[in-house]
Amino acid sequence: MPSVPVSDLPFTPEIERATAPLYEKVSKIVSKLEWPGYAPIIHEINRLKKEKNAVILAHNYQSAQIFHTVADVVGDSLALARDAAKVDADIIIMCGVHFMAETAKLLNPDKKVIIPDLKAGCSLADSITAADVRLLREKYPGVPVVTYVNTSAEVKAETDICCTSGNAVKIVESLGVPEVLFLPDQYLAQYVATQTKTKIITWHGSCEVHERFTAEDIKFFRKNNPTAVVLAHPECPPDVLAEADYVGSTAGMQNYVETKKPGKVILITECAMSDNLRAANPGTEFTQPCNLCPHMQRITLPKILASLQNEGPEVHIDPAIAERARASVDRMLAVK
């Protein structure tokens, strides 16, 4: 998990009092000894947000210190995509990875969209290019292309409609066709294929976090936690999903915990999400086979502060690409 940041900002009694309610949100994750390192940066970020009319969007895989203390909008890719289209701010700070910042820019072309670290990429997004999609269209003429939002704007521009893990089945079935090209996650595609009669033609991409989980991992943790409920993300390999009690998107897993309130959970997804759920659900004990996303964890509180101070690095998309990519995202958002 993130190390305590070093800052020149002082931890004054005033800042201690002002940030006390925020500390309560993360007290299960951050010790009192660590808090003086975080609090001054958090306080300054929240001050600058108001001064600059900025809003911070944070994905579920961000650290609890970001997710619970400076973020204004939180959620999975679908929630962030929907809320990005509604934000009333001059500046959007995307605490996630680059394709998420691009999606926010697509939906807010007249606003300044910033990502605190331009190197926060995605192995899945990197697994396919716009040229690959064009070649697939030639190979499968007339077959609609459904593209996971975990892709670049250039790839989105070559697709018919986007989807997330939370709405993938609904998007596929909304097309009313016998087969679709489903890109680029092979494991999500295989899961979707088990949930629909539509033929799924897929690509060979995968998430470097979720593909590392194994069925043996789950069996090991079940042996030591026989009463625990196993929740798995559909980007995991099929043998992992077969061992799970529930398969769903990050939002789906969060809703499962919040509504069913299980005593123990084994969470098979990015490691930081366990901390975020633990902070909000103190009655549930979490076991986390911990795979951290190295790209998500590039986003830190000091980088967020610097991005507000400098109003950059800003995300830009070629207008010709943006118009076509925006259409595929808009089509997704139109499916209820």
Backbone as numpy.savetxt, mean C-alpha at the origin, in Angstrom:
# Nx Ny Nz CAx CAy CAz Cx Cy Cz
12.33 -2.85 12.27 11.48 -1.67 12.27 12.37 -0.43 12.27
11.82 0.77 11.99 12.66 1.95 11.82 13.42 2.31 13.08
14.67 2.79 12.88 15.46 3.25 14.01 14.98 4.63 14.43
15.26 4.98 15.67 14.84 6.29 16.18 15.62 7.37 15.44
14.93 8.35 14.84 15.63 9.37 14.06 16.45 10.31 14.94
17.53 10.79 14.38 18.36 11.80 15.04 18.00 13.15 14.45
17.68 14.11 15.32 17.21 15.41 14.85 17.78 16.53 15.71
17.94 17.69 15.07 18.37 18.87 15.81 17.20 19.55 16.51
15.99 19.09 16.23 14.81 19.71 16.84 14.72 19.29 18.31
14.51 20.23 19.22 14.49 19.89 20.66 13.17 19.27 21.08
13.23 18.43 22.06 12.03 17.84 22.68 11.69 18.67 23.90
10.89 19.67 23.71 10.55 20.62 24.77 9.30 20.16 25.53
9.07 20.71 26.71 7.82 20.38 27.43 6.58 20.70 26.61
6.64 21.77 25.81 5.49 22.14 24.98 5.21 21.07 23.93
6.29 20.59 23.31 6.12 19.53 22.30 5.65 18.24 22.95
6.17 17.95 24.14 5.73 16.75 24.85 4.23 16.79 25.11
3.73 17.94 25.55 2.29 18.07 25.82 1.49 18.00 24.51
1.97 18.68 23.48 1.22 18.73 22.21 1.14 17.37 21.54
2.16 16.55 21.71 2.19 15.25 21.02 1.73 14.10 21.90
1.35 14.38 23.13 0.93 13.31 24.04 -0.22 12.47 23.48
-1.25 13.07 22.87 -2.33 12.25 22.31 -1.85 11.35 21.17
-0.85 11.82 20.41 -0.31 11.00 19.32 0.49 9.84 19.88
1.20 10.09 20.98 1.98 9.01 21.58 1.08 7.88 22.07
-0.09 8.25 22.57 -1.03 7.22 23.03 -1.38 6.24 21.91
-1.41 6.73 20.67 -1.77 5.88 19.54 -0.69 4.84 19.24
0.55 5.16 19.56 1.66 4.25 19.21 2.42 3.75 20.43
1.84 3.92 21.61 2.55 3.55 22.84 2.84 2.06 22.93
2.05 1.23 22.19 2.32 -0.21 22.17 3.50 -0.56 21.27
3.88 0.41 20.44 4.94 0.17 19.44 6.22 0.94 19.79
6.07 2.17 20.27 7.20 3.05 20.55 7.34 3.23 22.06
8.52 3.00 22.58 8.74 3.14 24.02 8.86 4.61 24.40
8.68 4.90 25.69 8.83 6.27 26.18 10.25 6.78 25.99
11.22 5.87 26.02 12.60 6.28 25.80 12.83 6.71 24.35
12.09 6.11 23.40 12.25 6.44 21.99 11.48 7.69 21.58
10.37 7.96 22.24 9.47 9.01 21.80 10.13 10.39 21.65
11.03 10.82 22.53 11.67 12.13 22.34 12.41 12.27 21.01
12.80 11.15 20.39 13.44 11.22 19.08 12.43 11.44 17.97
11.21 10.94 18.15 10.17 11.07 17.12 9.35 12.34 17.26
9.00 12.69 18.49 8.00 13.74 18.73 8.31 15.08 18.08
9.54 15.62 18.17 9.80 16.93 17.56 9.60 16.93 16.04
9.98 15.83 15.38 9.81 15.74 13.92 8.33 15.64 13.57
7.62 14.82 14.31 6.18 14.68 14.09 5.47 16.01 14.29
5.83 16.71 15.34 5.21 18.01 15.63 5.47 19.01 14.50
6.69 19.03 13.98 7.03 19.97 12.92 6.34 19.59 11.61
6.24 18.30 11.33 5.51 17.86 10.13 4.07 18.32 10.18
3.42 18.10 11.30 2.01 18.49 11.43 1.82 20.00 11.38
2.80 20.74 11.87 2.74 22.21 11.79 2.86 22.67 10.33
3.82 22.09 9.62 4.04 22.49 8.23 2.88 22.08 7.32
2.24 20.97 7.62 1.07 20.56 6.82 0.01 21.66 6.83
-0.26 22.21 7.99 -1.27 23.26 8.09 -0.80 24.53 7.38
0.46 24.85 7.56 1.00 26.09 6.97 0.97 26.03 5.45
1.23 24.86 4.88 1.35 24.73 3.43 0.12 24.11 2.77
-0.93 23.88 3.53 -2.13 23.22 3.03 -1.77 21.92 2.31
-1.07 21.08 3.06 -0.63 19.78 2.54 -1.38 18.66 3.22
-1.50 17.55 2.53 -2.13 16.37 3.09 -1.20 15.18 2.87
-1.13 14.30 3.88 -0.26 13.13 3.80 -1.12 11.88 3.65
-0.86 11.12 2.57 -1.50 9.84 2.33 -0.50 8.74 2.68
-0.93 7.76 3.46 -0.01 6.70 3.90 -0.61 5.32 3.69
0.16 4.45 3.08 -0.26 3.07 2.86 -0.15 2.27 4.15
-0.92 1.17 4.22 -0.91 0.30 5.40 0.47 -0.24 5.74
1.39 -0.27 4.76 2.71 -0.83 5.00 3.71 0.20 5.53
3.25 1.41 5.77 4.14 2.40 6.39 4.28 2.10 7.88
5.37 2.59 8.47 5.60 2.35 9.90 4.49 2.99 10.73
4.26 2.44 11.90 3.23 2.98 12.80 3.49 4.44 13.14
4.79 4.81 13.22 5.14 6.18 13.55 4.64 7.16 12.49
4.57 6.72 11.25 4.02 7.54 10.16 2.50 7.37 10.10
2.06 6.13 10.09 0.66 5.78 9.87 -0.26 6.42 10.90
0.17 6.44 12.17 -0.72 6.89 13.25 -0.46 8.31 13.75
0.60 8.97 13.29 0.90 10.28 13.88 0.93 11.45 12.90
1.21 11.20 11.62 1.26 12.32 10.66 0.34 12.14 9.47
-0.13 10.92 9.22 -0.97 10.67 8.04 -2.37 11.24 8.23
-2.90 11.81 7.15 -4.28 12.32 7.15 -5.23 11.31 6.52
-4.74 10.55 5.55 -5.53 9.53 4.86 -4.70 8.26 4.85
-5.28 7.15 5.30 -4.56 5.87 5.33 -5.39 4.80 4.65
-4.71 3.75 4.19 -5.45 2.66 3.58 -4.62 1.87 2.61
-5.30 0.95 1.92 -4.64 0.15 0.89 -4.63 0.93 -0.42
-4.18 0.30 -1.49 -4.04 1.00 -2.77 -5.38 1.53 -3.28
-6.45 0.75 -3.09 -7.76 1.19 -3.58 -8.26 2.39 -2.78
-8.15 2.32 -1.46 -8.61 3.44 -0.63 -7.82 4.70 -0.93
-6.50 4.56 -1.09 -5.69 5.74 -1.38 -6.02 6.31 -2.75
-6.29 5.43 -3.73 -6.66 5.91 -5.07 -7.97 6.69 -5.01
-8.95 6.14 -4.29 -10.23 6.82 -4.18 -10.11 8.15 -3.44
-9.39 8.13 -2.31 -9.29 9.35 -1.51 -8.39 10.39 -2.15
-7.43 9.95 -2.96 -6.56 10.91 -3.64 -7.37 11.79 -4.58
-8.47 11.24 -5.09 -9.30 12.01 -6.02 -10.17 13.04 -5.29
-10.21 12.96 -3.96 -11.11 13.82 -3.19 -10.40 14.87 -2.34
-9.09 14.76 -2.20 -8.40 15.61 -1.23 -8.47 17.08 -1.62
-8.66 17.91 -0.62 -8.71 19.36 -0.80 -7.43 19.95 -0.21
-6.38 19.97 -1.01 -5.07 20.46 -0.55 -4.27 20.93 -1.75
-3.27 21.75 -1.48 -2.40 22.21 -2.55 -1.27 21.22 -2.81
-0.88 20.49 -1.75 0.24 19.56 -1.84 -0.20 18.21 -1.31
0.14 17.15 -2.05 -0.10 15.78 -1.60 1.25 15.11 -1.37
1.46 14.60 -0.16 2.66 13.83 0.15 2.25 12.36 0.17
2.80 11.56 -0.73 2.47 10.14 -0.77 3.50 9.33 -0.01
3.08 8.78 1.11 3.94 7.89 1.88 3.60 6.45 1.48
4.27 6.03 0.45 4.06 4.72 -0.14 5.17 4.52 -1.13
4.86 3.90 -2.26 5.88 3.71 -3.29 5.51 4.50 -4.54
6.42 4.49 -5.51 6.32 5.45 -6.61 5.05 5.31 -7.43
4.60 4.07 -7.69 3.40 3.94 -8.51 2.18 4.55 -7.81
2.18 4.54 -6.48 1.08 5.16 -5.73 1.10 6.67 -5.88
2.30 7.24 -5.86 2.43 8.68 -6.07 1.99 9.05 -7.48
2.34 8.21 -8.45 1.90 8.45 -9.83 0.37 8.41 -9.93
-0.24 7.45 -9.25 -1.70 7.35 -9.28 -2.34 8.59 -8.68
-1.77 9.08 -7.58 -2.28 10.32 -6.97 -2.14 11.48 -7.94
-1.05 11.52 -8.67 -0.84 12.60 -9.65 -1.82 12.48 -10.80
-2.08 11.25 -11.25 -3.05 11.06 -12.33 -4.41 11.63 -11.95
-4.78 11.44 -10.69 -6.10 11.87 -10.23 -6.12 13.31 -9.76
-4.94 13.91 -9.63 -4.83 15.30 -9.19 -3.80 16.02 -10.05
-4.06 16.13 -11.36 -3.05 16.67 -12.27 -2.64 18.12 -11.98
-3.50 18.88 -11.31 -3.20 20.28 -11.05 -2.59 20.52 -9.67
-2.37 19.44 -8.93 -1.80 19.58 -7.60 -0.36 19.10 -7.59
0.39 19.60 -6.62 1.78 19.18 -6.46 1.77 17.87 -5.68
2.27 16.80 -6.30 2.34 15.50 -5.65 3.81 15.17 -5.40
4.09 14.82 -4.16 5.47 14.61 -3.71 5.60 13.22 -3.10
6.73 12.58 -3.36 7.07 11.34 -2.67 8.39 11.59 -1.93
8.46 11.29 -0.65 9.66 11.64 0.13 10.96 11.00 -0.34
10.87 9.89 -1.08 12.08 9.25 -1.62 11.74 8.69 -2.99
12.35 9.23 -4.04 12.07 8.79 -5.40 12.50 7.34 -5.65
13.36 6.81 -4.80 13.84 5.44 -4.97 12.88 4.41 -4.38
11.79 4.86 -3.80 10.79 3.94 -3.24 10.01 3.31 -4.39
10.54 2.24 -4.93 9.96 1.60 -6.10 9.13 0.39 -5.75
9.05 -0.57 -6.67 8.22 -1.76 -6.45 8.68 -2.84 -7.41
9.04 -4.01 -6.89 9.50 -5.11 -7.74 8.41 -5.55 -8.70
7.17 -5.50 -8.26 6.07 -5.90 -9.12 5.89 -4.92 -10.28
5.93 -3.63 -9.96 5.81 -2.62 -11.02 6.97 -2.74 -12.02
8.14 -3.10 -11.51 9.31 -3.22 -12.38 9.28 -4.47 -13.25
8.36 -5.39 -12.99 8.36 -6.67 -13.70 7.73 -6.59 -15.08
7.12 -5.45 -15.43 6.47 -5.34 -16.74 6.61 -3.92 -17.27
6.69 -3.80 -18.60 6.83 -2.50 -19.25 5.66 -2.28 -20.21
5.54 -1.05 -20.67 4.50 -0.74 -21.66 4.70 -1.56 -22.93
5.95 -1.76 -23.33 6.24 -2.57 -24.52 5.77 -4.01 -24.34
5.91 -4.55 -23.11 5.43 -5.90 -22.84 3.92 -5.99 -23.05
3.19 -4.98 -22.60 1.74 -4.99 -22.74 1.34 -4.93 -24.22
2.04 -4.11 -24.96 1.73 -4.02 -26.40 1.96 -5.35 -27.10
3.02 -6.06 -26.72 3.29 -7.37 -27.31 2.20 -8.39 -26.93
1.74 -8.31 -25.70 0.67 -9.20 -25.26 -0.62 -8.93 -26.02
-0.89 -7.67 -26.30 -2.09 -7.32 -27.08 -2.00 -7.91 -28.49
-0.79 -7.91 -29.04 -0.61 -8.52 -30.37 -0.84 -10.03 -30.32
-0.39 -10.64 -29.25 -0.50 -12.10 -29.11 -1.94 -12.51 -28.82
-2.68 -11.65 -28.09 -4.06 -11.96 -27.72 -4.98 -10.83 -28.18
-5.15 -10.69 -29.49 -5.94 -9.57 -30.02 -7.39 -9.63 -29.52
-7.89 -8.47 -29.09 -9.28 -8.36 -28.64 -9.53 -8.76 -27.21
-8.52 -9.30 -26.52 -8.69 -9.70 -25.12 -8.45 -8.48 -24.22
-9.41 -8.11 -23.36 -9.23 -6.94 -22.50 -8.05 -7.11 -21.54
-7.40 -6.01 -21.26 -6.25 -6.01 -20.34 -6.66 -5.39 -19.01
-6.57 -6.19 -17.97 -6.81 -5.71 -16.59 -5.45 -5.60 -15.92
-5.13 -4.43 -15.45 -3.80 -4.20 -14.89 -3.89 -3.79 -13.43
-3.13 -4.48 -12.60 -3.01 -4.16 -11.18 -2.48 -2.74 -11.04
-2.96 -2.01 -10.05 -2.48 -0.64 -9.86 -1.00 -0.60 -9.50
-0.45 -1.74 -9.09 0.98 -1.81 -8.76 1.82 -1.82 -10.03
1.65 -0.81 -10.86 2.34 -0.69 -12.14 2.61 0.78 -12.43
3.49 1.02 -13.38 3.84 2.40 -13.75 2.72 3.04 -14.55
2.77 4.36 -14.66 1.79 5.09 -15.47 1.87 4.66 -16.92
3.08 4.37 -17.41 3.25 3.93 -18.80 2.49 2.62 -19.06
2.54 1.70 -18.10 1.81 0.43 -18.25 0.30 0.68 -18.15
-0.11 1.51 -17.21 -1.54 1.83 -17.07 -2.08 2.43 -18.37
-1.25 3.19 -19.06 -1.69 3.83 -20.30 -1.98 2.82 -21.40
-1.43 1.61 -21.28 -1.63 0.58 -22.29 -2.75 -0.39 -21.92
-3.42 -0.15 -20.82 -4.41 -1.10 -20.33 -5.83 -0.60 -20.53
-6.79 -1.50 -20.33 -8.20 -1.12 -20.45 -8.78 -0.65 -19.12
-8.41 -1.33 -18.04 -8.93 -0.98 -16.73 -7.96 -1.47 -15.67
-7.86 -0.73 -14.58 -6.99 -1.11 -13.46 -7.81 -1.86 -12.41
-7.09 -2.46 -11.47 -7.74 -3.10 -10.34 -6.77 -3.08 -9.16
-7.28 -3.42 -7.98 -6.43 -3.65 -6.81 -6.72 -5.06 -6.32
-5.99 -5.50 -5.31 -6.25 -6.83 -4.77 -7.64 -6.88 -4.14
-8.13 -5.72 -3.69 -9.43 -5.68 -3.04 -10.61 -5.76 -4.00
-10.42 -5.35 -5.25 -11.56 -5.35 -6.19 -11.29 -6.13 -7.46
-10.22 -6.92 -7.49 -9.79 -7.59 -8.72 -10.89 -8.49 -9.31
-11.52 -9.30 -8.48 -12.56 -10.20 -8.99 -13.73 -9.39 -9.55
-14.14 -8.36 -8.82 -15.26 -7.52 -9.28 -14.93 -6.85 -10.60
-13.70 -6.37 -10.75 -13.30 -5.71 -12.00 -13.33 -6.69 -13.16
-12.77 -7.88 -12.96 -12.75 -8.88 -14.02 -14.17 -9.23 -14.45
-15.04 -9.47 -13.50 -16.41 -9.87 -13.84 -17.23 -8.72 -14.41
-16.83 -7.48 -14.11 -17.57 -6.33 -14.64 -17.44 -6.23 -16.16
-16.41 -6.84 -16.71 -16.17 -6.75 -18.15 -17.10 -7.66 -18.96
-17.61 -8.72 -18.34 -18.54 -9.61 -19.02 -17.98 -10.30 -20.24
-16.71 -10.69 -20.15 -16.04 -11.35 -21.28 -15.55 -12.73 -20.84
-15.29 -13.63 -21.79 -14.86 -14.99 -21.42 -13.42 -15.09 -20.93
-12.56 -14.15 -21.33 -11.17 -14.19 -20.88 -10.58 -12.80 -20.81
-9.59 -12.64 -19.94 -8.90 -11.36 -19.79 -7.41 -11.61 -19.63
-6.63 -10.63 -20.01 -5.21 -10.57 -19.64 -5.15 -9.87 -18.29
-4.57 -10.55 -17.30 -4.50 -10.00 -15.95 -3.03 -9.81 -15.59
-2.59 -8.56 -15.45 -1.18 -8.24 -15.32 -0.91 -7.40 -14.06
0.35 -7.48 -13.51 1.41 -8.43 -13.85 1.60 -9.53 -12.80
0.80 -9.53 -11.71 1.08 -10.44 -10.59 0.53 -11.83 -10.86
1.43 -12.79 -11.00 1.02 -14.16 -11.32 0.22 -14.81 -10.19
0.57 -14.48 -8.95 -0.12 -15.13 -7.83 -1.50 -14.53 -7.59
-1.61 -13.22 -7.68 -2.94 -12.61 -7.58 -3.82 -13.12 -8.72
-3.25 -13.26 -9.91 -4.00 -13.77 -11.06 -4.50 -15.18 -10.79
-3.63 -16.02 -10.22 -4.04 -17.39 -9.92 -5.15 -17.43 -8.88
-5.08 -16.52 -7.91 -6.15 -16.45 -6.91 -7.46 -15.99 -7.56
-7.40 -14.95 -8.39 -8.60 -14.47 -9.06 -9.24 -15.58 -9.90
-8.39 -16.38 -10.53 -8.89 -17.48 -11.37 -9.72 -18.48 -10.57
-9.43 -18.59 -9.26 -10.21 -19.53 -8.43 -11.54 -18.92 -8.00
-11.71 -17.61 -8.23 -12.91 -16.91 -7.76 -13.87 -16.53 -8.88
-13.52 -16.83 -10.13 -14.34 -16.44 -11.26 -14.28 -17.50 -12.35
-15.31 -17.53 -13.20 -15.31 -18.45 -14.34 -14.59 -17.86 -15.54
-14.23 -16.58 -15.46 -13.50 -15.94 -16.55 -12.10 -16.55 -16.67
-11.67 -16.86 -17.89 -10.32 -17.38 -18.10 -9.30 -16.27 -17.86
-8.29 -16.55 -17.06 -7.28 -15.57 -16.70 -5.96 -15.91 -17.40
-5.49 -14.99 -18.22 -4.16 -15.11 -18.85 -3.25 -14.14 -18.11
-2.12 -14.62 -17.63 -1.33 -13.78 -16.74 0.11 -13.58 -17.22
0.85 -12.85 -16.43 2.25 -12.50 -16.63 3.05 -13.18 -15.54
4.38 -13.00 -15.53 5.22 -13.71 -14.56 5.72 -12.81 -13.44
5.06 -11.68 -13.20 5.50 -10.78 -12.13 5.11 -11.28 -10.75
5.80 -10.76 -9.73 5.45 -11.09 -8.34 6.02 -10.04 -7.41
5.48 -10.00 -6.21 5.94 -9.07 -5.18 7.07 -9.72 -4.40
8.19 -9.04 -4.26 9.34 -9.63 -3.59 9.10 -9.87 -2.11
8.10 -9.23 -1.53 7.75 -9.47 -0.12 6.88 -10.72 -0.01
5.76 -10.74 -0.73 4.79 -11.82 -0.56 5.26 -13.16 -1.14
6.09 -13.12 -2.17 6.53 -14.39 -2.77 7.50 -15.14 -1.87
8.05 -14.48 -0.85 9.00 -15.16 0.05 8.30 -16.01 1.11
7.02 -15.80 1.33 6.31 -16.62 2.30 6.13 -18.05 1.76
6.14 -19.01 2.66 5.96 -20.40 2.27 4.90 -21.06 3.14
4.37 -22.17 2.63 3.42 -22.95 3.43 4.07 -23.46 4.70
5.38 -23.76 4.62 6.10 -24.23 5.80 6.14 -23.16 6.89
6.22 -21.88 6.49 6.18 -20.78 7.47 4.90 -20.86 8.29
3.78 -21.02 7.58 2.49 -21.03 8.27 2.38 -22.25 9.18
2.81 -23.41 8.69 2.74 -24.63 9.50 3.58 -24.48 10.78
4.74 -23.84 10.65 5.60 -23.63 11.81 4.90 -22.74 12.84
4.34 -21.64 12.38 3.69 -20.72 13.32 2.40 -21.30 13.88
1.68 -22.10 13.09 0.48 -22.75 13.61 0.83 -23.75 14.73
1.95 -24.43 14.57 2.37 -25.41 15.58 2.55 -24.74 16.94
3.07 -23.52 16.92 3.32 -22.80 18.16 2.14 -21.92 18.58
1.20 -21.70 17.65 0.03 -20.86 17.94 -1.21 -21.55 17.36
-1.62 -22.70 17.92 -2.68 -23.50 17.29 -4.04 -22.81 17.23
-4.27 -21.81 18.09 -5.58 -21.12 18.08 -5.57 -19.86 17.22
-4.43 -19.54 16.64 -4.33 -18.30 15.86 -5.03 -18.43 14.51
-5.59 -17.31 14.05 -6.21 -17.23 12.73 -5.16 -16.73 11.75
-5.04 -17.40 10.60 -4.05 -17.02 9.59 -4.73 -16.19 8.50
-4.24 -14.95 8.33 -4.75 -14.05 7.30 -3.65 -13.85 6.27
-3.95 -14.06 4.98 -2.92 -13.99 3.95 -3.35 -13.09 2.80
-2.38 -12.41 2.24 -2.62 -11.54 1.08 -2.58 -12.37 -0.20
-3.47 -12.09 -1.17 -3.50 -12.91 -2.40 -2.30 -12.75 -3.31
-1.34 -11.89 -2.98 -0.08 -11.84 -3.73 0.85 -12.97 -3.31
0.46 -13.75 -2.30 1.28 -14.89 -1.85 1.09 -16.08 -2.79
2.05 -17.00 -2.83 1.92 -18.20 -3.66 0.72 -19.05 -3.25
0.19 -19.85 -4.18 -1.02 -20.65 -3.92 -0.91 -21.58 -2.72
0.27 -22.20 -2.49 0.37 -23.12 -1.36 0.25 -22.39 -0.03
0.64 -21.12 -0.01 0.48 -20.29 1.19 -1.00 -20.00 1.41
-1.69 -19.60 0.36 -3.12 -19.28 0.47 -3.93 -20.51 0.89
-3.49 -21.68 0.45 -4.20 -22.92 0.80 -4.14 -23.20 2.31
-3.10 -22.70 2.97 -2.94 -22.90 4.41 -3.66 -21.84 5.24
-4.11 -20.76 4.61 -4.68 -19.63 5.34 -6.15 -19.87 5.69
-6.61 -19.20 6.74 -8.02 -19.23 7.12 -8.81 -18.16 6.36
-8.11 -17.11 5.97 -8.78 -16.01 5.25 -7.78 -15.43 4.26
-8.23 -15.19 3.04 -7.40 -14.55 2.01 -8.06 -13.23 1.63
-7.30 -12.15 1.68 -7.89 -10.87 1.33 -6.87 -9.77 1.20
-7.31 -8.64 0.68 -6.46 -7.46 0.53 -6.08 -6.92 1.90
-5.22 -5.92 1.91 -4.85 -5.31 3.18 -6.08 -4.75 3.89
-6.97 -4.12 3.12 -8.20 -3.59 3.72 -9.08 -4.73 4.22
-9.12 -5.83 3.48 -9.91 -6.98 3.89 -9.40 -7.58 5.19
-8.07 -7.69 5.32 -7.49 -8.23 6.55 -7.75 -7.30 7.73
-7.63 -6.01 7.48 -7.90 -5.04 8.54 -9.35 -5.15 9.01
-10.27 -5.24 8.06 -11.69 -5.35 8.41 -11.97 -6.65 9.17
-11.28 -7.73 8.80 -11.44 -9.00 9.50 -11.07 -8.85 10.97
-9.93 -8.22 11.23 -9.47 -8.05 12.61 -10.43 -7.15 13.38
-10.85 -6.06 12.77 -11.68 -5.09 13.47 -13.09 -5.60 13.76
-13.62 -6.45 12.88 -14.99 -6.92 13.06 -15.08 -8.24 13.83
-14.16 -9.16 13.56 -14.22 -10.47 14.21 -13.42 -10.51 15.51
-12.50 -9.57 15.68 -11.72 -9.43 16.91 -11.12 -10.76 17.39
-10.36 -11.43 16.54 -9.73 -12.70 16.95 -8.70 -12.47 18.05
-8.53 -13.47 18.90 -7.56 -13.34 19.99 -6.13 -13.33 19.51
-5.84 -14.18 18.51 -4.49 -14.27 17.96 -4.56 -14.30 16.44
-3.64 -13.60 15.80 -3.60 -13.54 14.35 -2.18 -13.77 13.86
-2.03 -14.60 12.83 -0.78 -14.72 12.10 -0.99 -13.99 10.79
-0.30 -12.88 10.61 -0.54 -11.99 9.47 0.50 -12.25 8.39
0.05 -12.76 7.25 0.97 -13.12 6.16 0.93 -12.00 5.11
1.65 -10.95 5.42 1.79 -9.81 4.52 2.97 -8.98 5.00
3.10 -7.78 4.47 4.22 -6.92 4.85 4.20 -6.66 6.35
5.39 -6.69 6.95 5.54 -6.73 8.40 4.97 -5.50 9.12
5.13 -4.31 8.55 4.71 -3.09 9.25 3.22 -3.06 9.51
2.44 -3.75 8.69 0.99 -3.72 8.87 0.59 -4.31 10.21
1.35 -5.28 10.71 1.05 -5.86 12.02 1.13 -4.81 13.11
2.15 -3.96 13.04 2.29 -2.90 14.04 1.12 -1.93 13.97
0.69 -1.59 12.75 -0.43 -0.67 12.62 -1.72 -1.27 13.15
-1.95 -2.55 12.89 -3.14 -3.21 13.41 -3.04 -3.42 14.92
-1.87 -3.72 15.41 -1.68 -3.92 16.85 -1.98 -2.63 17.61
-1.53 -1.51 17.07 -1.76 -0.23 17.73 -3.25 0.09 17.82
-4.00 -0.30 16.79 -5.43 0.03 16.75 -6.32 -1.06 17.36
-5.74 -2.26 17.59 -6.52 -3.38 18.09 -5.77 -4.06 19.23
-5.70 -3.40 20.39 -4.89 -3.92 21.50 -5.37 -5.26 22.04
-6.60 -5.67 21.73 -7.11 -6.94 22.23 -6.66 -8.14 21.42
-5.99 -7.90 20.31 -5.53 -9.00 19.44 -4.01 -9.13 19.51
-3.55 -10.34 19.65 -2.11 -10.63 19.66 -1.68 -11.03 18.26
-0.61 -10.41 17.77 -0.17 -10.66 16.40 1.16 -11.41 16.38
1.19 -12.45 15.55 2.45 -13.12 15.21 2.76 -12.73 13.77
3.94 -12.23 13.53 4.26 -11.75 12.20 5.51 -12.42 11.63
5.33 -13.34 10.68 6.50 -13.84 9.94 7.03 -12.66 9.13
8.06 -12.01 9.63 8.32 -10.62 9.25 9.11 -10.46 7.96
8.40 -10.12 6.89 9.02 -9.70 5.64 8.71 -8.22 5.43
9.72 -7.40 5.51 9.56 -5.95 5.31 9.77 -5.61 3.84
8.98 -4.66 3.34 9.21 -4.14 1.99 10.31 -3.09 2.06
11.45 -3.33 1.41 12.55 -2.37 1.50 12.20 -1.02 0.88
11.27 -1.03 -0.07 10.89 0.22 -0.75 9.97 1.05 0.13
8.97 0.41 0.73 8.08 1.13 1.65 8.86 1.73 2.81
9.85 0.99 3.28 10.59 1.46 4.45 11.61 2.55 4.13
11.73 2.91 2.84 12.55 4.07 2.49 11.90 5.38 2.97
10.59 5.34 3.17 9.88 6.53 3.62 10.02 6.64 5.13
10.61 7.73 5.59 10.85 7.94 7.01 10.34 9.31 7.43
10.20 9.51 8.72 9.75 10.81 9.22 10.69 11.94 8.81
12.03 11.80 8.94 12.91 12.89 8.49 12.75 13.20 7.01
12.53 12.17 6.17 12.34 12.42 4.73 11.02 13.12 4.47
9.99 12.77 5.23 8.70 13.46 5.07 8.85 14.93 5.44
9.55 15.19 6.53 9.77 16.58 6.94 10.54 17.34 5.86
11.60 16.74 5.34 12.39 17.40 4.29 11.55 17.65 3.04
10.67 16.71 2.71 9.85 16.88 1.51 8.86 18.03 1.68
8.39 18.25 2.89 7.52 19.39 3.16 8.30 20.70 3.12
9.47 20.67 3.70 10.30 21.89 3.73 10.71 22.30 2.31
11.08 21.32 1.49 11.59 21.60 0.14 10.51 21.54 -0.94
9.33 21.03 -0.56 8.24 20.80 -1.51 8.71 19.95 -2.70
9.38 18.88 -2.37 9.89 17.96 -3.37 10.52 16.77 -2.69
10.89 15.73 -3.44 10.84 15.62 -4.90 9.42 15.41 -5.45
9.14 16.15 -6.50 7.81 16.16 -7.09 7.70 15.06 -8.16
6.50 14.51 -8.28 6.22 13.47 -9.28 5.65 14.12 -10.53
6.23 13.81 -11.70 5.76 14.34 -12.98 5.45 13.18 -13.92
4.42 13.33 -14.73 4.03 12.32 -15.72 3.81 13.02 -17.06
4.36 12.45 -18.11 4.16 12.99 -19.45 2.65 13.12 -19.71
2.17 14.31 -20.10 0.72 14.52 -20.29 0.08 13.53 -21.24
0.78 13.13 -22.30 0.22 12.19 -23.26 -0.01 10.82 -22.62
0.91 10.42 -21.76 0.76 9.16 -21.03 -0.29 9.30 -19.95
-0.27 10.44 -19.25 -1.17 10.65 -18.12 -2.64 10.55 -18.53
-2.99 11.11 -19.66 -4.39 11.10 -20.09 -4.90 9.67 -20.27
-4.11 8.82 -20.90 -4.52 7.44 -21.14 -4.48 6.62 -19.86
-3.47 6.85 -19.03 -3.36 6.11 -17.77 -4.50 6.49 -16.83
-4.85 7.78 -16.82 -5.95 8.25 -15.96 -7.25 7.57 -16.33
-7.45 7.34 -17.61 -8.70 6.71 -18.07 -8.85 5.31 -17.49
-7.75 4.55 -17.41 -7.84 3.18 -16.89 -8.12 3.18 -15.38
-7.58 4.18 -14.67 -7.86 4.30 -13.24 -9.29 4.77 -13.01
-9.75 5.73 -13.82 -11.12 6.22 -13.70 -12.13 5.09 -13.94
-11.83 4.23 -14.91 -12.75 3.12 -15.19 -12.85 2.19 -13.97
-11.71 1.98 -13.31 -11.73 1.17 -12.08 -12.59 1.82 -11.02
-12.40 3.11 -10.79 -13.12 3.81 -9.74 -14.62 3.89 -10.02
-15.00 3.76 -11.29 -16.41 3.83 -11.67 -17.15 2.53 -11.37
-16.39 1.44 -11.14 -17.02 0.15 -10.84 -17.37 0.11 -9.35
-18.62 0.01 -9.03 -19.06 0.03 -7.63 -19.25 -1.37 -7.08
